[in-house]
């Protein structure tokens, strides 16, 4: 049971991280629409 809770918490953290990464990428794209930096 405790392990399942830990897994759920880790999954939530991962999703949060991916959402933040998505937002960051969207921001970079809006600043740099032609991808000169990447």
N, C-alpha and C positions, 0 to 999 in steps of 0.2 A: 504493500500500500504506500509506504513512504517513498519507495523507489518510483512508483507511478507518479506521485506528486512531483518528485524531482524532475522526472522526464517532462511532465507537462510544463513545469516552470522553465526548463531549458528550452522547450519548443517556443514558449511565449517570448523568451529573450531573443531567440533566433529570428522570430517573425518581426519583432520590434527592430532588431538590427537591420534586417532586410528592408523594412519600410524606410528606415532612416537612410540607408544606402540609396534606395530608389529616389528619395527626395533630394539627396545630394547630387545624384546623377542628373536629375531633372534641372536642378539649379545650374549645374555646370553647362548643360546643354543650352539653357536659356542665355547664359553669359557668353558661351562659345559655340554658337549654332553650327559652325562648320567643322568642329572637332580639331582645331589647329593644335591644341595642347595635348590631345590624346590620340 
